[in-house]
């Protein structure tokens, strides 16, 4: 009798275990609902200046909220301002030089060049007369060889100076050469480019938040010298917020990008967050330990990215969540309204 009762009890326990297992499976896989599990994946970005410099102001503390485009830090711009002033002065010099060439030779300069030619023509004439006298004296033996050689030298020097002044007069009459004008234009463009580059550099002395987010880490303090690209803040991007989850190969055909999702968390059990599938990985991978379940152990899965709406910013980095997808209907696609 006791053995019979014990046997009945064992059968009852086995039956209860089977019923419980079926119940759990049904709870996990509601009719028309695919339930998967994942974690909140908030992206982080290290913020840095594009140029080196001395940190002057750090406006935000850890935990502060930054808005997209907001200025959150400055570095000292004095050295770059000095360089810009110097570049602007050089630009003005090059512009004045070009304007001078384009204006051509002034009448006063032409008159001065003509007067110089006349003066040197007279000088050459006098040098020739003096040489002629010394040549006669040298032949008569009353002028030394040194005196004669000096007069020849004076005549040659006067001729060279006259030739130079005549060339200068021709240049004055013809105006600047085209090559000189092109060279002056190129010099001005180079000076302008340098000024423009320094103006852009000065704009890099401010650090702007690339998107809305919260400051996770304030790495540097005012007075610190930083190199270009050296992080000064770590920003957690609040929007869009992602859920990283996985689906097994059997259920892969049931999901698609744009499919609407409902997300719940253990921290806010009575609240449902809306979202949609934003990305499905094209390659399979083994189930990560963070979301491993007995059914998926040692199975190949595909990574999903679910975009979730969290206007009150309640979901935190790494928080485990449950994602439910209503399968079998295109009406739940985020883009279904546009496709109709």
C-alpha positions as CSV (number, residue, x, y, z in Angstrom):
1,X,0.0,0.0,0.0
2,X,2.8,2.4,0.9
3,X,4.6,1.6,-2.3
4,X,1.5,2.3,-4.3
5,X,1.0,5.7,-2.6
6,X,4.7,6.6,-3.1
7,X,4.4,5.7,-6.8
8,X,1.3,7.9,-7.2
9,X,3.1,10.8,-5.5
10,X,6.1,10.4,-7.8
11,X,3.8,10.4,-10.8
12,X,2.0,13.5,-9.5
13,X,5.3,15.3,-9.0
14,X,6.5,14.4,-12.5
15,X,3.2,15.7,-13.9
16,X,3.5,18.9,-12.0
17,X,7.0,19.4,-13.3
18,X,5.8,18.8,-16.9
19,X,2.9,21.3,-16.4
20,X,5.3,23.9,-14.9
21,X,7.8,23.5,-17.7
22,X,5.0,23.9,-20.3
23,X,3.7,26.9,-18.4
24,X,7.1,28.6,-18.3
25,X,7.6,28.0,-22.0
26,X,4.2,29.5,-22.8
27,X,4.9,32.4,-20.6
28,X,8.2,33.1,-22.4
29,X,6.6,32.6,-25.8
30,X,3.2,34.2,-25.7
31,X,1.0,33.7,-28.7
32,X,2.2,36.0,-31.4
33,X,4.8,37.5,-29.1
34,X,8.6,37.0,-29.3
35,X,10.3,37.7,-26.0
36,X,14.0,38.3,-25.9
37,X,16.4,39.7,-23.4
38,X,19.1,42.3,-23.5
39,X,20.8,45.2,-21.9
40,X,20.7,49.0,-22.2
41,X,23.7,50.1,-24.3
42,X,24.4,53.8,-23.8
43,X,27.2,55.1,-26.0
44,X,30.1,57.1,-24.6
45,X,32.4,59.5,-26.4
46,X,35.6,61.1,-25.2
47,X,35.5,64.9,-25.9
48,X,38.7,66.7,-26.8
49,X,40.0,69.9,-28.4
50,X,41.3,69.8,-32.0
51,X,44.3,71.9,-31.1
52,X,46.8,72.0,-28.2
53,X,46.6,74.6,-25.5
54,X,46.1,75.6,-21.8
55,X,42.7,74.7,-20.4
56,X,41.1,78.0,-19.3
57,X,37.5,77.1,-18.4
58,X,35.7,73.8,-17.7
59,X,32.0,74.7,-17.5
60,X,30.4,71.3,-16.5
61,X,30.8,68.9,-13.6
62,X,30.2,65.2,-13.5
63,X,26.5,64.4,-13.8
64,X,25.6,67.7,-15.5
65,X,23.5,67.5,-18.6
66,X,25.0,68.9,-21.9
67,X,22.9,70.1,-24.8
68,X,23.9,69.6,-28.4
69,X,26.1,72.5,-29.5
70,X,26.6,73.9,-26.0
71,X,30.0,75.3,-25.2
72,X,31.4,73.2,-22.4
73,X,35.1,74.2,-22.2
74,X,37.7,76.7,-23.4
75,X,41.4,76.8,-23.9
76,X,43.5,79.9,-23.9
77,X,43.4,81.6,-27.4
78,X,45.9,84.4,-26.8
79,X,48.7,82.7,-28.7
80,X,46.5,82.0,-31.7
81,X,45.1,85.6,-31.6
82,X,48.7,87.0,-31.8
83,X,49.4,84.7,-34.8
84,X,46.2,85.9,-36.5
85,X,47.2,89.6,-36.0
86,X,50.6,88.9,-37.5
87,X,49.0,87.1,-40.4
88,X,46.5,90.0,-41.0
89,X,49.4,92.5,-41.1
90,X,51.3,90.4,-43.6
91,X,48.1,90.2,-45.7
92,X,47.8,94.0,-45.7
93,X,51.5,94.3,-46.9
94,X,50.9,91.8,-49.7
95,X,47.7,93.6,-50.8
96,X,49.5,97.0,-50.8
97,X,52.3,95.5,-52.9
98,X,49.8,94.1,-55.4
99,X,47.9,97.4,-55.6
100,X,51.1,99.2,-56.3
101,X,51.9,96.9,-59.2
102,X,48.4,97.1,-60.7
103,X,48.5,100.9,-60.5
104,X,51.6,101.0,-62.7
105,X,54.4,103.5,-62.6
106,X,53.6,107.1,-61.4
107,X,54.4,110.1,-63.6
108,X,56.7,111.4,-61.0
109,X,58.7,108.2,-61.0
110,X,59.0,108.3,-64.8
111,X,60.2,111.9,-64.7
112,X,62.7,111.0,-62.1
113,X,64.0,108.1,-64.2
114,X,64.4,110.4,-67.3
115,X,66.3,112.9,-65.2
116,X,68.6,110.2,-64.0
117,X,69.3,109.1,-67.5
118,X,70.2,112.7,-68.6
119,X,72.4,113.1,-65.6
120,X,74.4,109.9,-66.3
121,X,74.6,110.8,-70.0
122,X,76.4,114.0,-69.0
123,X,78.6,112.1,-66.6
124,X,79.6,109.7,-69.4
125,X,80.3,112.6,-71.7
126,X,82.6,114.2,-69.2
127,X,84.3,110.9,-68.5
128,X,85.0,110.4,-72.2
129,X,86.5,114.0,-72.5
130,X,88.7,113.4,-69.5
131,X,89.9,110.0,-71.0
132,X,90.6,111.7,-74.3
133,X,92.8,114.3,-72.6
134,X,94.7,111.7,-70.5
135,X,95.2,109.5,-73.6
136,X,97.0,112.4,-75.3
137,X,99.0,113.2,-72.2
138,X,99.9,109.5,-71.8
139,X,101.2,109.4,-75.4
140,X,103.2,112.6,-74.8
141,X,104.6,111.1,-71.6
142,X,103.1,113.7,-69.2
143,X,100.4,111.4,-67.8
144,X,101.2,108.2,-65.8
145,X,99.9,104.8,-66.6
146,X,97.9,104.8,-63.4
147,X,96.2,108.1,-64.2
148,X,95.3,106.8,-67.7
149,X,93.9,103.5,-66.3
150,X,91.8,105.4,-63.8
151,X,90.2,107.5,-66.5
152,X,89.4,104.4,-68.5
153,X,87.8,102.9,-65.5
154,X,85.7,106.0,-64.8
155,X,84.5,106.0,-68.4
156,X,83.4,102.4,-68.2
157,X,81.7,102.9,-64.8
158,X,79.8,105.9,-66.2
159,X,78.7,103.9,-69.3
160,X,77.5,101.0,-67.0
161,X,75.5,103.4,-64.8
162,X,73.9,105.0,-67.8
163,X,72.9,101.6,-69.3
164,X,71.3,100.7,-65.9
165,X,69.3,103.9,-65.7
166,X,68.1,103.5,-69.3
167,X,66.8,100.0,-68.5
168,X,65.0,101.4,-65.4
169,X,63.4,104.1,-67.6
170,X,62.2,101.5,-70.0
171,X,60.7,99.4,-67.2
172,X,59.0,102.5,-65.7
173,X,57.5,103.3,-69.1
174,X,56.3,99.7,-69.7
175,X,54.9,99.2,-66.2
176,X,55.1,96.1,-64.0
177,X,55.7,92.7,-65.7
178,X,52.9,90.2,-65.8
179,X,55.0,87.7,-63.9
180,X,55.5,90.2,-61.0
181,X,51.7,90.8,-60.9
182,X,51.0,87.1,-60.8
183,X,53.6,86.5,-58.1
184,X,52.1,89.3,-56.0
185,X,48.6,87.9,-56.4
186,X,49.9,84.5,-55.3
187,X,51.6,86.0,-52.2
188,X,48.3,87.8,-51.3
189,X,46.3,84.5,-51.6
190,X,48.8,82.7,-49.4
191,X,48.5,85.4,-46.8
192,X,44.7,85.3,-46.9
193,X,44.7,81.6,-46.6
194,X,46.9,81.8,-43.5
195,X,44.6,84.3,-41.9
196,X,41.6,82.2,-42.7
197,X,43.2,79.1,-41.3
198,X,44.1,80.9,-38.0
199,X,40.5,82.2,-37.7
200,X,39.3,78.6,-37.9
201,X,42.0,77.6,-35.4
202,X,40.7,80.2,-33.0
203,X,37.2,78.7,-33.3
204,X,38.7,75.4,-32.1
205,X,39.6,77.0,-28.7
206,X,36.0,76.2,-27.7
207,X,34.7,72.7,-27.1
208,X,31.0,72.0,-28.0
209,X,28.9,69.1,-27.0
210,X,28.3,66.9,-30.1
211,X,24.9,65.8,-28.9
212,X,22.7,65.7,-25.8
213,X,24.1,63.7,-23.0
214,X,25.4,63.6,-19.4
215,X,29.0,64.2,-18.3
216,X,30.3,60.9,-17.0
217,X,33.9,62.0,-16.3
218,X,35.6,65.4,-16.0
219,X,39.1,64.5,-16.9
220,X,41.0,67.8,-16.9
221,X,40.9,71.0,-14.8
222,X,41.6,74.6,-15.7
223,X,45.4,75.2,-15.9
224,X,46.2,71.9,-17.4
225,X,47.9,71.8,-20.8
226,X,46.3,69.4,-23.3
227,X,47.5,68.1,-26.6
228,X,45.2,67.9,-29.6
229,X,42.9,64.9,-29.3
230,X,43.5,64.5,-25.5
231,X,40.2,63.8,-23.7
232,X,38.9,66.4,-21.2
233,X,35.4,65.0,-20.7
234,X,33.6,61.7,-21.2
235,X,30.0,62.2,-22.4
236,X,27.2,59.6,-22.2
237,X,24.9,60.1,-25.2
238,X,21.3,60.0,-24.0
239,X,19.5,59.9,-27.4
240,X,19.0,57.8,-29.3
241,X,19.2,55.1,-26.6
242,X,19.9,51.5,-27.6
243,X,19.0,48.1,-26.3
244,X,21.5,45.4,-27.3
245,X,19.8,42.0,-27.5
246,X,20.0,38.8,-29.4
247,X,17.7,36.4,-31.3
248,X,18.3,32.8,-32.2
249,X,18.5,31.5,-35.7
250,X,15.1,29.9,-35.5
251,X,13.4,33.2,-34.7
252,X,15.5,35.3,-37.1
253,X,13.0,35.2,-39.9
254,X,10.3,36.6,-37.6
255,X,12.0,39.9,-37.0
256,X,12.9,42.8,-39.4
257,X,14.2,46.3,-39.1
258,X,11.6,48.9,-38.1
259,X,9.6,46.3,-36.2
260,X,8.0,47.9,-33.1
261,X,9.0,46.7,-29.7
262,X,7.9,47.0,-26.1
263,X,10.6,47.1,-23.4
264,X,10.3,46.5,-19.7
265,X,12.9,46.5,-16.9
266,X,13.1,45.0,-13.4
267,X,13.6,48.5,-12.0
268,X,10.3,49.9,-13.4
269,X,8.1,46.8,-13.6
270,X,4.8,48.6,-14.3
271,X,6.3,50.8,-17.1
272,X,6.5,49.9,-20.8
273,X,8.9,51.7,-23.1
274,X,8.2,51.8,-26.8
275,X,10.9,51.3,-29.4
276,X,11.7,49.6,-32.7
277,X,14.4,47.4,-34.2
278,X,17.0,49.6,-35.8
279,X,19.6,47.0,-36.8
280,X,20.0,43.3,-37.3
281,X,23.5,41.9,-37.6
282,X,24.2,40.0,-40.8
283,X,26.5,37.6,-39.0
284,X,25.9,35.0,-36.3
285,X,27.8,34.7,-33.0
286,X,27.8,32.6,-29.9
287,X,25.4,33.7,-27.2
288,X,27.0,36.3,-24.9
289,X,27.2,35.3,-21.2
290,X,25.2,38.4,-20.2
291,X,22.0,37.1,-21.9
292,X,22.6,33.4,-22.0
293,X,19.6,31.2,-21.2
294,X,19.4,27.4,-20.9
295,X,17.6,27.3,-24.3
296,X,20.3,29.4,-26.1
297,X,23.3,27.9,-24.4
298,X,26.0,27.0,-27.0
299,X,23.7,28.3,-29.8
300,X,24.4,30.8,-32.5
301,X,22.4,34.0,-32.3
302,X,22.1,37.3,-34.2
303,X,22.6,40.7,-32.5
304,X,19.8,43.2,-32.6
305,X,19.8,46.9,-31.8
306,X,16.5,48.2,-30.5
307,X,16.0,51.9,-30.4
308,X,14.1,52.8,-27.3
309,X,12.3,56.0,-26.3
310,X,13.2,57.1,-22.8
311,X,12.1,60.7,-22.4
312,X,12.6,60.7,-18.6
313,X,16.1,59.2,-18.9
314,X,15.3,56.3,-16.6
315,X,17.2,53.5,-18.3
316,X,20.9,53.2,-17.3
317,X,23.9,51.7,-18.9
318,X,24.0,47.9,-18.6
319,X,20.4,47.7,-17.1
320,X,18.8,44.3,-18.0
321,X,15.6,44.6,-20.0
322,X,12.9,42.4,-21.6
323,X,12.0,43.1,-25.2
324,X,8.7,41.9,-26.6
325,X,8.0,41.8,-30.4
326,X,4.6,41.2,-31.9
327,X,5.3,38.9,-34.8
328,X,3.3,38.0,-37.9
329,X,2.0,41.6,-38.7
330,X,3.5,44.3,-40.8
331,X,1.3,46.9,-39.1
332,X,3.7,47.1,-36.2
333,X,6.6,48.2,-38.4
334,X,7.9,51.7,-37.6
335,X,8.0,52.4,-41.3
336,X,4.8,50.6,-42.3
337,X,2.9,53.9,-42.6
338,X,5.4,55.2,-45.1
339,X,5.4,52.0,-47.1
340,X,1.6,51.9,-47.7
